[in-house]
Amino acid sequence: MNLSPLTLRRLCDELQPQIDHRLIRDVYLVGRHDLFLHLGDAGDLLLSSHPSRSCLMLTQPPIDAQHVRIPWADRYLRGAGIIGIEHVPHERIVHITVRKRDRIGTATDSRIICELINRYANVVLVDMKTERILGALRSIRARQNRVREISPGKFYQPPPALDRMPPESAKLSFLIDIPKDMRANALVQNIAGLDLISARELLHIAGFVEKSRLSASDLANFAEIMRVFFANPPFYDGGLRVREGDNHNAICALDVRHTQIEQAYSTLSEAISDVVACEVQAEALKGRRKNIEKDVKNRLAVCERKIARIRADIDDASNADLYEKMGNVLMCHIAQIPPNLDTITLTDVFSPSSGDMVIPLNPRRTASENASAYLKRARKARKGAPILAKRLVAAQREKDEIQQYIDRLNTVRSEAEFDEIRRELEDARLIKAPKKRPQVRSKRQSGDIHPRRYRTRDGWRVLVGRNNSENDRLTKSSGRDDLFLHVHGCPGSHVILKRDGRADRPSRKTLEEAASLAAYWSKARGSKSVPVNYTEVRYVQKPRGAPPGLVTIRNEKTVMVSPRELKREDEYS
């Protein structure tokens, strides 16, 4: 994605009333390139230095994204107010001015410089009084760039200007000898502030799209059209996603007429956000596609080697008559052939006029074995020729099928298309289906509690700790109004009678049922009558340094009960 200077000019006009005099409540980094300025109910201002999709837009905070704190951003931007945003004319650079006051009210102004130049994109914070750099998303050392150094404490230098003419006073004589299909590119290379979309729109407005040659008067008219175009651009009221060549996701702020509009948006930020999401999805899809395409191309290479071997076998099979002749000649001169020879020259008894025949031999075999091998090879070649022809047809068909899949993969535009092709490749056994990992039951985390759960006859929930550590966590996580129960003077589980927001207090019967459960899960289970203390959780305290499970209670009351277990919660229908 490439935001043109005209698009950034329009974007600044759109953002001005939305972010001006807004307080930066929070600032954080997502990933390596995306800096978010949280502006309260206005949303988040995203400043991205991504090398392929650098952008500036007002968006909503990302969900479930890991926030990274940057010391210089926290120091100079958190709590600062935005007092202005402006676009650098004819450049892909935006300045955002912020002001921060210290504890005694002294104001310090700094400037966020968004250099949205894709591969060289950066976000730099500069002190407006000293012009020194306070921080940057991408630090550039002197050994990396001879032109300028981006590092805290250094003086800020803007990116070097390109050798292009300003549109207000540009000389257009270079267009005379340029072919009509190259004029847009020539304008972009020679006129500052133009991209391909705006250049083609200018040519469309001037009527030069189909004109083969331009005259001096044409160039004079075009210069006036371009001057008016930049002085009062035909901006669209919102944002557009247009088609530019093979790119269906080009951002445009102009009310264009020369190309197809893919989708219109109410704001430029909305258009940029949608295109960024599309490009992120396209990059992920491209990565998945490349992985599968690599496997399919490996199968294609295997298939091509297979075809090469089959063709070599077919060429060998075409020599069946020659092999038979060599075997027969060897049989005719078998007595004259000495052992351990690599080759031998013999008279062709079947065609004396053709002269002598040179026959390769296997020195480890006898003359009779060499003759038999040639005759056997001839028979095998004749028998295998039709089989090899069928195999060649099948292999060629397989190669064509694999090539079709590769061509389809190159044209995939959506996840649905990709998944369909992947399933077809798996069914054709051209790629392996991903192994289904067996579901592993997750282990309980150390901080989780899994108490025994019961319910009284009146429907009150009762939770019982399973061990000393869980007893502590259960009591600590309970509500202040819940009731804590424990056997008096005897080791046992912590028992919590949950109020669950009830206004009424538990009845005597409910208390006795919960107390009998506390007696059941204690060392006094075998006794007939057990004293159980109960109080609200607010009066339960953990002494400092006390071992797990040990607490002290206040304002407690005692009830005598017999130990028994209640009906578990999961047993109720």
N, C-alpha and C positions, 0 to 999 in steps of 0.2 A: 504494500500500500504506500502511495506517495501523495502526500497532501501538497497541492500546488500553492504558490504564493497567493493567488487570488482566493483560493479556498481558505487559507489561513487568515487572509484579510477579512473575509466574510465571517469566519468563525469568531474572530476577536470582537466584531460588532455584535454578534449574537451573545457572546459570553459576558460582555461588559455589564449590562444591567443585572445579570444573574449572580455575578461574583463580586461586583464592586462593593467595597466597604463590608465585606464578609470577614468574620473572624475564623482563622484557621484553628479549629478546636483540636485537631489531631493530625499527625503526619506519620506515615509509615510506608515501608517498601514491601512490595509483593514480587517475589522472584528476584531477578537481578536488575530489571530495567524499569519497572513500573512504580513511580512515586505517586502516592495518593495524598491529597490535601482534603481532609474532612471539613466541610463547611456547614455542618449542622443540617437543617432541613432542606438546604439547597442541594445536598448530595455530596459527592466526592469529585474533586477536580483531578483527573488523571494526567500526569506528565510522563510520557513513555519515551525511553531512549532505545527501544528495541531496534536492532539493526535492519530488520525487514518490515516492521510496521510501527515506526515511530509516529506518535500522534499526541494530540491534546484534545480532551473532551470532558464534558461534565457527565458523570455517570453515577450509578448507585454503588455502594460499597460491595466488594466481592464477598461472596458467601463461602465460608469454610476455607478461606485462604490464610496461609500463615503470614502474620505481620512481623516484619523485621524492623527494628529500631535503628535509626541512623543518628549518631551523636550530633553532627553538625545541623541536621534538619530539626532535631528536637530543640537544639539550643537557639537557633535563629528563626525558625518558622512556627513552632508550636506557640500559640497565643498571639501571633502576629495578625495584622489585618491587611487585606488586599485593598490597595488604593488605586490600582490602575492596571490595564492590560493594553498593549499596543503591538501592532505588527510592524516589523522592519520592512519598508517598501521593497518590493521585487525580490525578497529573500524568503527562505523557509525558516524564519527565525521569529519567535514571539517573546516579548519582554513582559513579565508580570512584576509589578512593583508592590512590595509589602513593607509595612511599618510596624515595628515592635517597640513597646515602651518598657523600661526597666522599673524597678520598685519605686524609684523617686520620680518617675514620669518622663525621663529623658527618652526621646524618640530616636530610633535608629532605622534608617531606610536602607533596604537592600533590594536587589533585582534578581528574579529568577529568569534565567535566559534559557529558553527551550530551543535548541538547535535541532530541528526535525529534518535531518539530512540523511535519513535511513542509515547506511553503513557507518556514517560518521556522526550519528545522532548522539546528543548529550543533553543533560540538564545541569546547568551550572548556577550556583548562587554567588552573587558578587556584591560586595559592599559598595554602595553608590558614592560614598564620600571618598574612599581611597582607591576604588576600582580594583581592589584585591579580591581574589577568589576565596570564598569562605568554605566551599564544599562543592563536590560534583559527583554525579552518578558514575561517571567513567573518568578516572584519572589518566592523563596522557603525559608520559615523561619525555624529556628532551631527546632521549635516544630512540623514542618511538616516532617522533614527529619533529622535523627540523624547523617547521614554520612557527609552531606555538606549543607552549606547555600548559596543560590544565592540571593544576595542583594547588592545594590550599596554601595561601600566602603569596602566590605569584600574581602578577598583574594580568588582568584578563585581556586577551586579544581576540577579536572576532574572527570567524573563519575567513580565509583569504577570498576576496571577491573574484568571481569568474570574469573572464574577458568578454563581456557582452555589453551591447549598447542599450542605454535606457530607451524605453518605448516612446517617450515624448519627443526625442530628437534623433531617432534612429535613421541611418541611411540604408535604404532598401535596395540599392542597386545590385546586391548579391543575388536577388531573386530572378534577375533577367535570364540567366543561363541555367537556372535550376529546373529540372523536369517537374511536371505538375504533381507527380506522386511523391516527390521529395521535398516539396516546399514547406510542409509542416515541420519536418525535422530540421530544415535549414533555419526556420524562424526560431525554434527552440534553442538552437546552438548559437544564434547571434543576438537575440533580443532577451533582455533580462525580464524575469517575471512571467515567462510563458512556459506552459507545459503543452503536451501534444493535444489534449482536449481543447484548451483555449486557443491554440494555434489553428487547429482545424475549424473551430467555430469562427474564427476571424476570416479564414479563407472562404468559408461558407457564406458569411455575411457579405463579403466583398464580391462573391460570385466568381472566384478564381479556381474553383474545384476542377472544372472541366476545361478551362481556358488553357490552351497549349503554350502560348507565349504572351508575356506581359510587356506592355509598352511603358514609356516614361510617364504618361498621364495616368496609367493604371497604378503605377507605384506611388504617384502623388496622392491619388484618391485613397489608396490603401493606407498611406501614412496618416491621413486625416481620420480614417475609420479606426485605426489602431489607437490614435490619441484619444478619441472620444470613448473607445472601448475601455481604456484604462482609467479615464477620468470618471466615467459613470458605468461600471460593468453591469451587464444584464443579469443581476443575481436572481436566483430562484428563492422564493419565500419558504425556506426550509433547506433540505438536503436531498441530493439525488444519487442514486447508484445507477451508473450507466455502463454500456458496453463499449470498450475501447479495444478494438482488435480481438484477440482471443481472451482478453480479460473482461469478465462479466461483472467485476466488483470494483470498478473505478469510482472514486468519490468525486463528485462535481458540485460546485456551488452555483454554477451558471445555468440559466434557463436555455439549455442547448437545443439546437435544431438539426445538427448534422449527424447525430447518432441516436441509437435506440436507448430509451430510458427503461431500465429494469425495474426500479422501484423508487417511489417518492416518500420522503419522511417529513415530519413536521419541524424537525430541527436538524442542524448539521451534526450535533453531538450524537443524536440517535442514529443517523446514517453511519457515522464513523464507528459507533459501538457495534452496529450490525455487521459491518464489513470486517471489523477486527475479529468478531466471533466466527464469521465465515472463514477467515484466513487461518485462525487457530485450528478450526475443525479440518480445514483443507490440509494443513501441515501434519496433523495427526493422521489423517487419512493417507497422505503421501508416504509417511513413514511405514504404516501398515502395508500399503500397496508395494513399497519397495522390498519389504521382507518377503512377501509372497512372490513378487516378480523375480527376485533372485532365485528362489527355489524352482520356479517354472522355467527360467532361462537355463538353469543347470540341467533340467530334464530335456530341454531343447538341444543342448549341447550333446547330451548322451544319445539322443535320437539321431543327431547329425553324424556322430561317430558310428552309430549302428548302420546308418545308410551307407556310409563310406565303406564299411567292412563288407556289407552285402554286395555292393557294386564290385568290390575287389574279388569277391567269390564268384560273381557272375562273369567277370572278365577271365578268371581262371577256368571256369566251366566251359568257356568258348574254345579252350585249347584241348578239348577231349580227344579230337582226332589226332592231334600232334602227340599227346601222351600215349595213345594206343599204338601209334606208329613207332615211337621210341621203344616201347616195350617189346614189340614184335621184332624190331631190328636187333635189340639186345638178345632176344631168344635165338635169332638166326646165327649170331656170332658169339654165342655163349662160351664156346671152347677157346676162343681167341682173346678173351678178356682177362687180363691179370688182376689179382686182388689189390685192394687199398688204393684205388685211383679216384681222383675227384671228378675228372671228365675223361671222355674217350671219343675219338673220331672213327666212325665206322662208315662203310659203304651202304648207301640206301638201296637195299635189294629190291624195294618196291617201286622206286623211281630212280633208276641208274642215271638218267640224264640230268637229274638235279644235283649230282655230285655227292660228296661225303656229308655226313651228319654228325654234328658235335652234340654229345649227350652228357648232361651232368649226372654224376653218380654219388652215392653215399659210400664213402670209403669203409664204413663199418659193416657194410652189407656185402654179400657175395653177388656175383653177376646175376644169378637166378633170382635172388631176393630183390635186386634193383629192377629187373624186368617185371616181376610180379607186382611191385609197388606201382610202376607206371601203368600197367594194365588195370589195376584196381582203382587208381586215381581217375583213369578215363571212364570207367564204369560209374564211379561215384559222381563225376562231373555231369555225365549225361542224365543220371537219375535225379540229381539235385537242381538242375537248371530250372525246371518249372516251379519247384518249391521256392527257390531263391527269388524268382520273378514275383511270386505271390507275397513273399516276405517284404520285398522292396516296395510293392504297392501299399501294403499295410503300414510299413514304417513311414512312407511318404505321407500317407493319410494322417498318421499320428503327428508327424511334424507340422502339417498344415493346421491340425486342430490346436496344437500347442501355440502356434504363431497367432491364431485367431484369439486365443485367450490373452496373450500378451498385448495384442492390439486393443482388446476390450479393456484391459487393466489401465492402459494409457489414457483412455477416455472416461474413466470413472469420475463422477462428480458428486456422488452422495454415498452415505454409509449403506443405504439399502442396496444400491447397485453393487457395492463392494462385497457385502455379505452374500448376495446371490451368486456372484462369480466365485467367491471362496467356497461356497457349498458345492457348486458344480465341479470345481477343481478337486475337492475332497472326494466327491462321488466318482470322478474319473481317475482317482488315485494318482493324480499328478502332484499333490501335496498331501502331507500327513495331517489328519485332524488333530487338534490339540487334545492332549490327554486330560481326562477328567480326574481331577484330584479328589481323593476320598475326603469326605467331610470329617474334619477332626473336631471333636468336642472341645470347646475352649476351656482352658483351665481357669479356675476361679482366681481372680486377682486378690492380691494381699489385702486391699482395702475394702473388698466386698463383704457384705454380711448376708448370711443365709440362715436366719433363725428358724426354729420350729414354729409353725403357725397353727393356732387353734382359734376356735370361736365358741363363745358361751351360748347358752340357750336363748339369751336375749339378743344375740347377734353382735356382741362386742368382740373385737379382735384382741387376741393375746399372743405376744411374741416371747419366745424363750431362747436365750443365748445358749450356744452349744459348747463354748469353752471360755476360759478367762479373757482371752483377747477379744473374742466376739462379744462377750458381756460388756466390756468397756465401750466398744463401738456402737453396740445397740443402745445403751443408755445415753451416750453422747449424741446420737442422731435422733433421739426421741423428742417429742414436743414437750414444752415446759408444763403443760396441763395434763400430760399423760401420767398414769400412776405406776410407781415403781414398787415391786414386791420382792421380798427376800426372806428366807427362813432365818429366824432369830438365833444367833449363836451357833450356826452350823454351816459348813460349806454347801453351796448350791448355785444354781443358775440365776441370773438376773431375769426377772419376768416383768414385762411392760404391758399394762392394760391400756390400749389405745383409745383416746377420746374421739379421734377422727372428726373433729369439729363439732361434736355434740355439745349442746348447751346444758343438758341435764347431767347430773352426776350418776355414776353407776349405783345400782341397787345393792342392798346387803347381800342378796343371793349371788349377784354377779361378782362382787368382791370375794366371796367365799369360794366360788368356782375358780377364780384366778389364783387365789391363795392356795387352794388344794393342788393346783398345778405346780406352784412354786415348791410346795412340800414334796411333790412327786419327783421333781428333778433336783433333789438334794440328797445329802447323806442320811437324812431322817426319813427316807421313803418307807422303812420298815416299822416306823412308830404308828401308834393308833391316833394320837393327837399331837399336832405340831404347831408351835407359835410362829406366825408369819407377820412380819412388819410391813407396813405399806405407807407411802407418802407420795406427794407429787414430785415429778422429776426435777422441778426447780430447786428442791431441797436436797438433792443428791450431789455430793462433791467428791472429786478425786484428789486426795492429798498429794502434794508434790513429792515425787520420788517413790510413790506407792507401787507395789507390784501389780501386774494385770489382774483385774477382777475385784480389787479391793477399793471400796468407797465408804464414805461416811454419810449418814442421813440425819435430817432434823425434822421436827414436827411429825414424827411417825406415830402411827397407831398400830395396835396388835389385834389379830384375830386368830382364834384357835380352829384348826381344820384337820380333816383326815386326808392323807395323801391319795390322790387319784388323778388319772389322766382324762382330759376332755376329748371331745370329738375334733379331729383335725379339720382345718379349713377346707382342704381339697375333698373331704368326704361329704360336704354339703352339696346338694344338687343345684 
